[in-house]
């Protein structure tokens, strides 16, 4: 079992970050497949209260993506957002070794390309290495 340690924290909504991640990785030749969406899953449980916002005002989101290169096992990316802050984490497939090369390539692509975001005076970015 592995803990998810964010490698990138952005002051943007989860939806904004997910769209940017899909665009950047697709442009770089990766295939991205969404496998989970917390807000869709919550629809089946309308009385489930959010520990941060209550039931009605929940802005929390968690999206799970499988990121593939041409061949081999995917890397799992978890995009977790609350309010206007979003964290990106990587993990390997369940029961298999994490593909370090693929993970490093994904981190490099996402931590070096912030062309879509407002200037630093308007937003704060924090990148963490998971090496």
N, C-alpha and C positions, 0 to 999 in steps of 0.2 A: 504494500500500500504506500502511496506517495502523497505528500501534502502539496497542495497547489500554492506556489509562491509567485506572486505577480512579478513580471519582468517589466511591465510598463503601467503607469497610472496616468490617466488623462482627465482633465477637467472638462469633459464633454459627456453628453448623455450616452447611454448604452446603444441606442439606435444609431446615433451619429457615428460612434466608433465602429459598430458592426458594419455599416455601409462603407466606411473608409477601409477597414480591414479587408472586406471582400474585394474592393476595387484594387487595392495595392497587391494583394496576393494573386488575384486573377491576372492582373497586368504582368506580374512576374512569372507567370506560367504554371501556377499551382491550381489545383482543383479544390474548391471549398464546398462542403456539404453540411448544412445545418441539421442537427439531430435532436435538439431540445430548445424550447422557448418557455421560460418560467411563466410569463403572462398568459400564454396559451394553456399551459397546464393548470393555472389557477382558475380558469373558467369552469373546470369540473368541481371546484371546491369553493363556492362563493362565500362561505362562512369562515374560511381560513384567514385568520388575522395576521397581518404583517407585523413583526416585532418592532419595526421602525416607524411605520406610518398608520397602523390600524388596517381595517379592511378596505374601505372605500378609496383612500388616498395613496395607495401603494404605488410608488414609482420604481421599486426595485425590479431588476431584470437580470436574468442569467440566460445566456445563450451558449450552447455547446456546438462547436464546429469540428468537423474532421477535415484536416488539411492534408492533401495528397500531392506528392510529386508524381512523376511519370510512372514509377514502379514502386512497389513495396508498401509497407504498412503506413497508415496515416499517423500524424501527430494530432492529439486532441487539444483544441484551444477552447478555453473557457473565458467568456467575456462576461464580467459581473459588474453591474452598475447599480448605483443608488443615488437618487437625486441627480446632480450634474457631475458625478465623479464615476469613472469606470476603470476597472482593473483587468489586465490581460494576463492569463497564465497558460502554460503549456504542460501537457502530460502525454505519456505514451499510452498505447492501447492496453486495456486491462489484461494483466498477466504476462505482458511482454516487456522487453527492455525498451526504454525510451530511445528513439532515434536522435542522437545528439547532433548529427550533421544537419538533419532536416530542421530540428528545433533551432539550431544556430542560424540557419539561413532565414527562417521565418523571423526570428528576433532582429536580425540585421536589417531586413527589409522594412520592418515596422518601426524600428527605432531611429532610422536614418532618413525617413521621408515624412516630414510634417508640413508639406506644401499646402495642404488644404486648410490648415488651422489658422486662427487669428494670431497676430503678433504676440510675442511673449508678454507684453505689457497688459494684454487682455486675458491671458490664460496661463496657467502654470502646468508644467509637465515634469514628471519625475520618472526617470528610467532607472531600473535596477537590474544588475547582472545576476543571473542564476547559475553562473559557472561554478 
